[in-house]
Amino acid sequence: MAQPARSSDLLDAARSGAGEQELLDLDLPSTFRAAYTLKDEVGIFDGHTDKDVRRSLHVGEVAMPELAPDEVVVAVMAAAINFNTVWSAIFEPVPTFAFLEKFGRQGWHGARHDLPYHILGSDAAGVVVRVGSGVKSWKPGDRVVISPSYVDEEDHGSYDDGMMSETQLAWGFETNFGALGEFCIAKANQLIRKPAHLTWEEAGSNTLCAATAYRMLVGKHGARMKQGDIVLIWGATGGLGSYATQLVKNGGGIPVSVVSSEEKAEIVRAQGCEHVINRNELNLGEQGMRHPKAGRILGEAIRRLVGEDPGIVFEYLGRETFGASVYVAKRGGTIITCGSSTGYKHEYDNRFLWMRLKSIIGSHGFNYHEAVEVNRLIGLGMIHPTLSTVFPLEEAGEATRAVQTNQHVGKVAVLCGAPKEGEGVTDHALRGRVGETRLNLFRR
């Protein structure tokens, strides 16, 4: 690892709102603090039931990498924890160092990523402090959020849909130099203007989950939700579900949200969701949603609320819920899935899929356009952050542990360069119109 460096004047200048020339006049530091995993610790959880990410996530000095022509250096004010950080920190389903090794075979730009440490994090907000020689639309001083979709613009597939590119990667998961540090490296086509009414920690916690939900529900590659559609949303107070509820409501759909406690039900209702199911009140016993009659019992509960079966099921829990999801979707309905946080091997009765002409759509991430579109909605005050908890960078392991053990609602943020919460707002009038109650709904 790199040797410790003195405090960065460049980071201080970015915090204070310095302009382009002032930032350029300051040296780029040779090292910076970041949260990372170590290649030589792969395997430390072998034989352990509790794979505590606080053992594998370290915070310390790392080297500033060389900048490629299409890249920027961003002084990260705040980042967020996503479940891919948990996967990286437990080295499952495969150690992410395998991704870095594969990337490293793609020439010197890729080789920079193949290191004995992996700087994690796929959501960030901050200030551009350097741009590569090929960057045209961004300059030092720009306030940005970062899309984690890492796409090679020379791959022809990216011109149809960035997610159809064979070279598409998840930044900070399949690449190095991610969000959880005082600085990060990103491609210029990952940058999006920061919503001006949000704090750094609010702005830095939206894009991955909000844009994933947008692609699943609204974008042309997903379920294509329309007005009046009934949408069943699993885990409605989670990172994905909390944005899905808002997108369905705003788009004229009818959300039916599934939660696990009355406290979470209250949060969802405060978002404007009228129809909420507490799955612990379905009396399914120890088998939970894998109970043989879970689909029928859940379907009856949905029909009691809205009078019909859901046309769309928003799925990301996987093994625990997938069988019920296929069952409850209406004839011709759609189950759209972007993950399997409870297990990848799904079981469902195929009769209810083929005989009732239902569809399963796989959805992964989002393209740059979708990321920009959902941040536009956030910037207009139509979609709100679902931030619940904020940790300092030194406690990145604790922040990731909270997500790993599901001891949170909404999103968990990490302050990287910002010295305290509440900074970064430049449009106070819009913030006043949106209101602190809505912006802090998940922090009650």
ZIRA-V570995 format. One record per pair of residues at least 24 apart in sequence whose C-alpha atoms are under 8 Angstrom apart, sorted by the first residue. I is the first residue (numbers start at 1). GAP is how many residues later the second one is. D is the distance in Angstrom with one decimal. If there is no record, write none. Layout:
BEGIN
i->{I | I}
gap->{GAP | GAP}
d->{D | D}
END
This chain:
BEGIN
i->{1 | 1 | 1 | 2 | 2 | 2 | 2 | 3 | 3 | 3 | 4 | 4 | 4 | 4 | 5 | 5 | 5 | 5 | 5 | 10 | 11 | 11 | 11 | 14 | 14 | 14 | 14 | 15 | 15 | 15 | 17 | 18 | 19 | 19 | 20 | 20 | 20 | 20 | 21 | 23 | 23 | 23 | 24 | 24 | 24 | 29 | 30 | 30 | 31 | 31 | 31 | 31 | 32 | 32 | 32 | 32 | 32 | 32 | 32 | 32 | 33 | 33 | 33 | 33 | 33 | 33 | 33 | 34 | 34 | 34 | 34 | 34 | 34 | 34 | 34 | 34 | 34 | 35 | 35 | 35 | 35 | 35 | 35 | 35 | 35 | 36 | 36 | 36 | 36 | 37 | 37 | 37 | 37 | 37 | 37 | 38 | 38 | 38 | 39 | 39 | 39 | 39 | 40 | 42 | 42 | 43 | 45 | 51 | 52 | 52 | 53 | 53 | 53 | 53 | 53 | 53 | 53 | 54 | 54 | 54 | 54 | 55 | 56 | 56 | 57 | 57 | 57 | 58 | 59 | 59 | 59 | 65 | 66 | 67 | 67 | 68 | 68 | 68 | 69 | 69 | 69 | 69 | 69 | 70 | 70 | 70 | 70 | 70 | 70 | 70 | 71 | 71 | 71 | 71 | 71 | 71 | 71 | 71 | 72 | 72 | 72 | 72 | 72 | 72 | 72 | 72 | 72 | 72 | 73 | 73 | 73 | 73 | 73 | 73 | 73 | 73 | 74 | 74 | 74 | 74 | 74 | 74 | 74 | 74 | 74 | 75 | 75 | 75 | 75 | 75 | 75 | 75 | 75 | 76 | 76 | 76 | 76 | 76 | 76 | 76 | 76 | 76 | 76 | 76 | 76 | 76 | 77 | 77 | 77 | 77 | 77 | 77 | 77 | 77 | 77 | 77 | 77 | 78 | 78 | 78 | 78 | 78 | 78 | 78 | 78 | 78 | 78 | 78 | 78 | 79 | 79 | 79 | 79 | 79 | 79 | 79 | 79 | 79 | 79 | 79 | 79 | 79 | 79 | 80 | 80 | 80 | 80 | 80 | 80 | 80 | 80 | 80 | 80 | 80 | 80 | 80 | 81 | 81 | 81 | 81 | 81 | 81 | 81 | 81 | 81 | 81 | 81 | 82 | 82 | 82 | 82 | 82 | 82 | 83 | 83 | 84 | 85 | 85 | 85 | 85 | 85 | 86 | 86 | 86 | 86 | 88 | 88 | 96 | 96 | 99 | 99 | 100 | 100 | 100 | 103 | 113 | 113 | 113 | 114 | 118 | 118 | 119 | 119 | 119 | 119 | 119 | 119 | 119 | 120 | 120 | 120 | 120 | 120 | 120 | 120 | 121 | 121 | 121 | 121 | 121 | 121 | 122 | 122 | 122 | 122 | 122 | 122 | 122 | 122 | 122 | 123 | 123 | 123 | 123 | 123 | 123 | 123 | 123 | 124 | 124 | 124 | 124 | 124 | 125 | 125 | 125 | 125 | 125 | 126 | 126 | 135 | 138 | 142 | 143 | 143 | 144 | 144 | 144 | 144 | 145 | 145 | 145 | 145 | 145 | 145 | 145 | 146 | 146 | 146 | 146 | 146 | 146 | 147 | 147 | 147 | 147 | 147 | 147 | 147 | 148 | 148 | 148 | 148 | 149 | 149 | 149 | 149 | 149 | 150 | 150 | 151 | 161 | 162 | 162 | 162 | 163 | 163 | 163 | 163 | 180 | 180 | 180 | 180 | 181 | 181 | 181 | 182 | 182 | 189 | 190 | 192 | 192 | 194 | 195 | 195 | 195 | 195 | 195 | 196 | 196 | 196 | 196 | 196 | 197 | 197 | 197 | 197 | 197 | 197 | 197 | 197 | 198 | 198 | 198 | 198 | 199 | 199 | 199 | 199 | 199 | 200 | 200 | 200 | 200 | 200 | 200 | 201 | 201 | 201 | 201 | 201 | 201 | 202 | 202 | 202 | 202 | 203 | 204 | 205 | 205 | 205 | 205 | 205 | 206 | 206 | 206 | 207 | 207 | 207 | 208 | 209 | 209 | 209 | 210 | 210 | 210 | 210 | 211 | 211 | 211 | 211 | 211 | 211 | 212 | 212 | 212 | 212 | 212 | 213 | 213 | 213 | 213 | 213 | 214 | 214 | 214 | 214 | 215 | 215 | 215 | 215 | 216 | 216 | 216 | 216 | 216 | 217 | 217 | 217 | 217 | 218 | 219 | 221 | 222 | 222 | 222 | 223 | 223 | 223 | 223 | 225 | 225 | 225 | 226 | 226 | 226 | 227 | 227 | 227 | 228 | 228 | 228 | 229 | 229 | 229 | 229 | 229 | 230 | 230 | 230 | 230 | 230 | 230 | 230 | 231 | 231 | 231 | 231 | 231 | 231 | 231 | 232 | 232 | 232 | 232 | 232 | 232 | 232 | 233 | 233 | 233 | 233 | 233 | 234 | 234 | 234 | 234 | 234 | 234 | 235 | 235 | 235 | 236 | 237 | 237 | 237 | 237 | 237 | 238 | 238 | 238 | 239 | 239 | 239 | 239 | 240 | 242 | 242 | 242 | 243 | 243 | 244 | 245 | 245 | 246 | 246 | 247 | 249 | 250 | 256 | 264 | 267 | 267 | 270 | 275 | 275 | 277 | 277 | 288 | 289 | 289 | 289 | 290 | 290 | 290 | 290 | 294 | 295 | 295 | 295 | 295 | 295 | 296 | 296 | 296 | 298 | 298 | 299 | 299 | 312 | 315 | 316 | 316 | 317 | 317 | 317 | 318 | 318 | 318 | 318 | 318 | 319 | 319 | 319 | 319 | 319 | 320 | 322 | 322 | 322 | 323 | 323 | 323 | 324 | 326 | 326 | 326 | 327 | 327 | 329 | 330 | 330 | 331 | 331 | 331 | 332 | 332 | 332 | 332 | 333 | 333 | 333 | 334 | 334 | 334 | 334 | 335 | 335 | 335 | 336 | 336 | 336 | 336 | 337 | 337 | 337 | 338 | 338 | 338 | 338 | 339 | 381 | 381 | 384 | 384 | 385 | 385 | 386 | 386 | 386 | 386 | 386 | 386 | 387 | 387 | 387 | 387 | 387 | 387 | 388 | 388 | 388 | 388 | 388 | 389 | 389 | 390 | 390 | 391 | 392 | 409 | 410}
gap->{60 | 61 | 62 | 29 | 59 | 60 | 61 | 28 | 58 | 59 | 27 | 28 | 56 | 57 | 24 | 25 | 26 | 27 | 56 | 119 | 64 | 171 | 406 | 61 | 113 | 115 | 127 | 62 | 402 | 403 | 124 | 123 | 121 | 122 | 109 | 119 | 120 | 121 | 119 | 106 | 117 | 118 | 105 | 106 | 116 | 35 | 33 | 34 | 30 | 31 | 32 | 33 | 28 | 29 | 30 | 31 | 32 | 149 | 150 | 151 | 26 | 27 | 28 | 29 | 148 | 149 | 150 | 25 | 26 | 27 | 28 | 85 | 146 | 147 | 148 | 149 | 359 | 24 | 25 | 84 | 85 | 145 | 146 | 358 | 361 | 81 | 82 | 83 | 84 | 51 | 52 | 80 | 81 | 82 | 83 | 78 | 79 | 80 | 58 | 77 | 78 | 79 | 76 | 49 | 53 | 48 | 45 | 39 | 38 | 349 | 33 | 36 | 37 | 344 | 347 | 348 | 351 | 343 | 344 | 346 | 347 | 342 | 33 | 34 | 32 | 339 | 340 | 339 | 334 | 335 | 337 | 47 | 46 | 65 | 118 | 41 | 64 | 65 | 62 | 63 | 64 | 65 | 66 | 61 | 62 | 63 | 64 | 65 | 117 | 118 | 60 | 61 | 63 | 64 | 114 | 115 | 116 | 117 | 56 | 57 | 58 | 59 | 60 | 63 | 113 | 114 | 115 | 116 | 55 | 56 | 57 | 58 | 110 | 111 | 112 | 113 | 52 | 53 | 54 | 55 | 56 | 109 | 110 | 111 | 112 | 51 | 52 | 53 | 54 | 107 | 108 | 109 | 342 | 48 | 49 | 50 | 51 | 103 | 104 | 105 | 106 | 107 | 108 | 340 | 341 | 342 | 47 | 48 | 49 | 50 | 105 | 123 | 124 | 338 | 339 | 340 | 341 | 46 | 47 | 48 | 122 | 123 | 126 | 335 | 336 | 337 | 338 | 339 | 340 | 42 | 43 | 44 | 45 | 46 | 100 | 101 | 122 | 125 | 126 | 334 | 335 | 336 | 337 | 41 | 42 | 43 | 44 | 99 | 100 | 121 | 124 | 125 | 331 | 332 | 333 | 334 | 40 | 41 | 42 | 124 | 318 | 319 | 322 | 330 | 331 | 332 | 333 | 39 | 40 | 41 | 126 | 318 | 321 | 320 | 321 | 89 | 35 | 36 | 37 | 88 | 315 | 314 | 315 | 317 | 318 | 32 | 85 | 77 | 78 | 75 | 76 | 74 | 75 | 76 | 72 | 62 | 63 | 64 | 62 | 58 | 59 | 53 | 57 | 58 | 59 | 60 | 61 | 62 | 52 | 53 | 56 | 57 | 58 | 59 | 60 | 50 | 51 | 52 | 57 | 58 | 59 | 25 | 26 | 48 | 49 | 50 | 51 | 56 | 57 | 86 | 24 | 25 | 56 | 81 | 82 | 83 | 84 | 85 | 55 | 56 | 79 | 80 | 81 | 69 | 75 | 76 | 78 | 79 | 74 | 78 | 53 | 50 | 51 | 50 | 51 | 47 | 48 | 49 | 50 | 46 | 47 | 48 | 49 | 58 | 59 | 62 | 40 | 44 | 45 | 46 | 58 | 61 | 43 | 44 | 45 | 60 | 61 | 221 | 224 | 24 | 42 | 59 | 60 | 41 | 216 | 217 | 218 | 219 | 37 | 40 | 38 | 206 | 204 | 205 | 206 | 201 | 202 | 203 | 204 | 213 | 216 | 234 | 236 | 212 | 235 | 236 | 234 | 235 | 179 | 178 | 180 | 183 | 185 | 180 | 181 | 183 | 184 | 185 | 183 | 228 | 229 | 230 | 231 | 182 | 228 | 229 | 230 | 231 | 232 | 233 | 234 | 226 | 227 | 228 | 233 | 222 | 223 | 224 | 225 | 226 | 218 | 221 | 222 | 223 | 224 | 225 | 189 | 212 | 213 | 214 | 220 | 221 | 183 | 184 | 185 | 211 | 182 | 209 | 180 | 182 | 206 | 207 | 208 | 179 | 180 | 205 | 164 | 167 | 168 | 157 | 30 | 31 | 34 | 30 | 33 | 34 | 164 | 154 | 155 | 159 | 160 | 163 | 164 | 28 | 126 | 152 | 153 | 154 | 27 | 28 | 30 | 31 | 34 | 30 | 33 | 156 | 160 | 148 | 150 | 151 | 155 | 98 | 120 | 121 | 122 | 147 | 27 | 30 | 31 | 97 | 29 | 151 | 142 | 114 | 139 | 141 | 89 | 111 | 113 | 138 | 26 | 28 | 87 | 25 | 26 | 27 | 24 | 25 | 26 | 24 | 25 | 26 | 24 | 25 | 81 | 82 | 83 | 24 | 25 | 26 | 79 | 80 | 81 | 82 | 24 | 25 | 79 | 80 | 81 | 82 | 83 | 24 | 25 | 26 | 78 | 80 | 81 | 82 | 24 | 25 | 80 | 81 | 82 | 24 | 25 | 80 | 81 | 82 | 83 | 24 | 25 | 82 | 32 | 27 | 30 | 31 | 172 | 173 | 171 | 172 | 173 | 147 | 170 | 171 | 172 | 170 | 26 | 144 | 168 | 140 | 143 | 70 | 26 | 28 | 25 | 137 | 136 | 24 | 132 | 46 | 145 | 174 | 175 | 171 | 30 | 31 | 24 | 25 | 32 | 31 | 32 | 35 | 30 | 31 | 33 | 34 | 30 | 28 | 29 | 30 | 32 | 33 | 28 | 31 | 32 | 26 | 30 | 28 | 29 | 24 | 24 | 24 | 25 | 24 | 25 | 26 | 24 | 25 | 26 | 27 | 28 | 24 | 25 | 26 | 27 | 28 | 26 | 24 | 25 | 26 | 24 | 25 | 26 | 24 | 26 | 27 | 32 | 25 | 26 | 29 | 26 | 28 | 25 | 26 | 27 | 24 | 25 | 26 | 27 | 24 | 25 | 26 | 24 | 25 | 26 | 27 | 24 | 25 | 26 | 24 | 25 | 26 | 27 | 24 | 25 | 26 | 24 | 25 | 26 | 27 | 25 | 49 | 53 | 54 | 55 | 54 | 55 | 24 | 25 | 53 | 54 | 55 | 56 | 24 | 25 | 26 | 53 | 55 | 56 | 24 | 52 | 54 | 55 | 56 | 24 | 54 | 24 | 25 | 24 | 24 | 33 | 32}
d->{7.0 | 6.1 | 7.6 | 6.9 | 5.9 | 5.2 | 5.6 | 7.7 | 6.5 | 7.7 | 7.1 | 7.9 | 8.0 | 5.5 | 7.9 | 7.5 | 5.9 | 7.0 | 7.4 | 7.8 | 6.2 | 7.6 | 6.9 | 6.7 | 6.2 | 7.3 | 7.1 | 7.6 | 7.3 | 6.6 | 7.2 | 6.6 | 7.2 | 5.4 | 7.9 | 6.9 | 4.8 | 5.2 | 7.9 | 6.2 | 6.6 | 7.3 | 7.3 | 7.3 | 7.3 | 7.0 | 6.0 | 5.2 | 6.1 | 5.3 | 4.4 | 5.1 | 7.9 | 5.2 | 5.6 | 6.7 | 6.9 | 7.3 | 6.1 | 6.9 | 6.7 | 5.1 | 4.5 | 6.2 | 5.7 | 5.8 | 8.0 | 5.5 | 5.7 | 6.4 | 6.7 | 6.6 | 5.7 | 3.7 | 6.3 | 7.9 | 7.6 | 4.4 | 6.7 | 5.8 | 6.5 | 5.5 | 6.1 | 7.4 | 6.7 | 6.1 | 5.1 | 4.3 | 5.8 | 7.8 | 6.5 | 5.6 | 5.3 | 6.9 | 7.7 | 5.9 | 4.6 | 6.6 | 6.6 | 5.1 | 5.9 | 7.8 | 7.3 | 6.4 | 7.0 | 7.7 | 7.2 | 6.2 | 7.6 | 7.0 | 7.0 | 5.5 | 6.2 | 6.2 | 6.9 | 5.9 | 7.8 | 4.5 | 6.3 | 7.7 | 6.6 | 7.9 | 5.9 | 7.3 | 6.3 | 7.4 | 5.4 | 7.3 | 7.6 | 6.2 | 7.6 | 7.0 | 7.8 | 6.3 | 7.7 | 6.6 | 6.0 | 8.0 | 7.8 | 4.2 | 4.8 | 4.8 | 6.9 | 7.8 | 5.5 | 7.0 | 5.2 | 5.5 | 5.8 | 6.0 | 6.2 | 5.2 | 8.0 | 7.0 | 6.8 | 5.5 | 4.2 | 5.3 | 6.8 | 7.5 | 5.5 | 4.3 | 5.9 | 7.9 | 5.9 | 5.6 | 6.1 | 6.1 | 6.0 | 5.7 | 5.0 | 6.5 | 6.7 | 5.8 | 4.9 | 6.7 | 6.1 | 5.3 | 4.3 | 5.6 | 7.2 | 5.5 | 5.4 | 6.4 | 7.6 | 5.4 | 5.1 | 6.2 | 6.4 | 5.9 | 4.5 | 6.7 | 6.9 | 6.5 | 5.9 | 4.4 | 6.7 | 7.0 | 7.9 | 6.6 | 5.2 | 5.2 | 6.6 | 6.0 | 5.6 | 7.8 | 7.6 | 5.9 | 4.8 | 7.5 | 7.2 | 6.1 | 7.6 | 6.2 | 5.2 | 4.2 | 4.5 | 5.8 | 5.5 | 6.8 | 5.6 | 5.1 | 5.6 | 6.9 | 5.6 | 4.5 | 5.1 | 6.6 | 6.5 | 7.1 | 7.8 | 5.4 | 4.2 | 6.4 | 5.8 | 6.0 | 6.8 | 5.1 | 6.3 | 5.7 | 5.2 | 6.5 | 6.9 | 7.0 | 7.3 | 5.3 | 6.6 | 7.9 | 7.9 | 7.9 | 6.2 | 4.9 | 7.2 | 5.7 | 4.1 | 5.7 | 6.7 | 7.7 | 7.5 | 7.8 | 7.0 | 6.1 | 7.3 | 7.3 | 5.7 | 6.2 | 7.4 | 7.5 | 7.2 | 7.9 | 8.0 | 8.0 | 7.5 | 7.0 | 7.3 | 6.6 | 6.4 | 6.2 | 7.9 | 7.1 | 7.1 | 6.3 | 7.8 | 7.5 | 6.0 | 7.7 | 6.9 | 6.7 | 6.4 | 5.2 | 7.2 | 6.4 | 6.1 | 7.1 | 7.5 | 6.4 | 5.1 | 7.6 | 7.7 | 5.5 | 7.2 | 6.7 | 5.5 | 5.0 | 5.4 | 7.6 | 6.7 | 7.6 | 4.7 | 6.2 | 6.9 | 6.9 | 4.9 | 6.3 | 5.8 | 7.6 | 4.8 | 6.9 | 4.8 | 4.3 | 5.1 | 7.7 | 5.3 | 7.4 | 5.6 | 5.0 | 6.9 | 6.2 | 5.7 | 7.2 | 6.9 | 6.5 | 6.0 | 5.9 | 6.1 | 7.4 | 6.5 | 6.3 | 5.4 | 7.9 | 7.7 | 4.4 | 6.8 | 7.1 | 6.0 | 7.5 | 6.0 | 4.3 | 7.2 | 7.9 | 6.5 | 7.4 | 7.8 | 6.3 | 5.6 | 6.1 | 5.4 | 4.6 | 4.4 | 6.1 | 5.3 | 6.2 | 5.2 | 6.8 | 6.2 | 7.7 | 7.7 | 5.4 | 4.9 | 6.1 | 8.0 | 7.5 | 4.8 | 6.3 | 7.2 | 6.2 | 6.9 | 7.2 | 6.5 | 7.4 | 6.8 | 7.9 | 6.6 | 6.8 | 7.2 | 6.9 | 6.6 | 7.0 | 7.2 | 6.9 | 7.9 | 6.5 | 7.6 | 5.0 | 7.1 | 7.4 | 7.2 | 6.3 | 5.8 | 7.3 | 7.9 | 7.6 | 6.8 | 7.4 | 5.7 | 7.8 | 5.2 | 5.2 | 7.3 | 6.9 | 6.3 | 7.7 | 7.7 | 7.2 | 7.8 | 6.7 | 4.4 | 8.0 | 6.8 | 7.9 | 5.8 | 5.2 | 5.2 | 7.3 | 5.1 | 6.0 | 4.6 | 6.0 | 7.9 | 6.0 | 5.0 | 6.9 | 5.4 | 8.0 | 7.3 | 7.5 | 5.4 | 5.3 | 4.7 | 5.1 | 7.5 | 7.7 | 7.3 | 6.1 | 5.2 | 7.6 | 7.5 | 6.0 | 7.1 | 6.7 | 6.9 | 7.7 | 5.9 | 8.0 | 6.3 | 7.8 | 7.5 | 7.4 | 7.3 | 6.9 | 6.4 | 7.2 | 6.1 | 6.3 | 7.8 | 8.0 | 6.6 | 7.8 | 7.1 | 7.5 | 5.9 | 5.0 | 7.2 | 6.6 | 5.4 | 7.5 | 6.8 | 7.4 | 6.2 | 6.2 | 5.1 | 5.8 | 8.0 | 7.4 | 7.9 | 7.2 | 5.1 | 5.7 | 6.1 | 7.7 | 6.5 | 5.5 | 7.9 | 7.4 | 7.1 | 7.1 | 6.7 | 7.5 | 7.6 | 5.9 | 6.6 | 7.8 | 6.6 | 7.8 | 7.8 | 6.2 | 7.6 | 7.7 | 7.6 | 8.0 | 7.8 | 7.1 | 7.8 | 7.2 | 7.1 | 6.8 | 7.1 | 6.7 | 6.7 | 7.6 | 7.8 | 7.3 | 7.8 | 7.0 | 7.0 | 6.5 | 6.3 | 4.3 | 5.0 | 5.9 | 4.6 | 6.1 | 4.7 | 5.9 | 7.4 | 6.1 | 7.3 | 4.6 | 6.0 | 7.1 | 7.5 | 4.7 | 5.5 | 6.5 | 4.9 | 5.9 | 5.4 | 6.2 | 4.8 | 5.7 | 7.0 | 4.8 | 6.0 | 7.5 | 6.0 | 6.4 | 4.8 | 6.0 | 4.8 | 6.0 | 6.3 | 5.0 | 7.1 | 5.0 | 7.1 | 6.4 | 6.3 | 7.5 | 7.4 | 5.5 | 7.9 | 7.9 | 7.0 | 6.4 | 7.5 | 6.8 | 5.6 | 5.5 | 5.5 | 4.7 | 7.3 | 7.5 | 7.3 | 4.6 | 5.4 | 7.9 | 7.8 | 6.6 | 6.2 | 7.6 | 7.6 | 8.0 | 7.7 | 7.1 | 7.0 | 6.5 | 7.4 | 7.3 | 7.8 | 7.4 | 7.9 | 7.2 | 6.9 | 7.7 | 6.4 | 7.7 | 7.6 | 8.0 | 7.8 | 5.9 | 5.6 | 6.8 | 5.9 | 6.8 | 7.3 | 7.6 | 6.2 | 7.2 | 4.2 | 7.2 | 5.5 | 6.0 | 7.9 | 7.5 | 7.4 | 7.6 | 7.3 | 8.0 | 5.3 | 7.3 | 7.3 | 5.3 | 6.7 | 4.9 | 5.4 | 7.6 | 5.6 | 5.8 | 6.2 | 7.8 | 6.5 | 4.9 | 6.1 | 6.0 | 4.6 | 6.9 | 8.0 | 6.3 | 7.0 | 6.8 | 5.8 | 4.1 | 6.9 | 7.6 | 6.8 | 6.5 | 7.9 | 5.9 | 7.6 | 7.4 | 7.7 | 7.5 | 4.8 | 6.0 | 6.1 | 6.3 | 4.8 | 4.4 | 7.0 | 7.5 | 5.0 | 6.4 | 5.8 | 4.8 | 5.9 | 7.2 | 6.2 | 4.8 | 6.3 | 5.8 | 4.7 | 6.0 | 6.8 | 6.3 | 5.2 | 5.8 | 6.1 | 4.8 | 5.4 | 7.6 | 7.9 | 7.5 | 6.2 | 7.1 | 6.0 | 6.2 | 7.8 | 5.0 | 5.8 | 7.6 | 7.4 | 7.1 | 5.6 | 4.5 | 6.0 | 7.1 | 7.2 | 5.9 | 6.7 | 6.1 | 7.7 | 4.9 | 4.4 | 7.9 | 6.3 | 6.9 | 5.5 | 7.0 | 6.2 | 6.7 | 7.0 | 6.6}
END
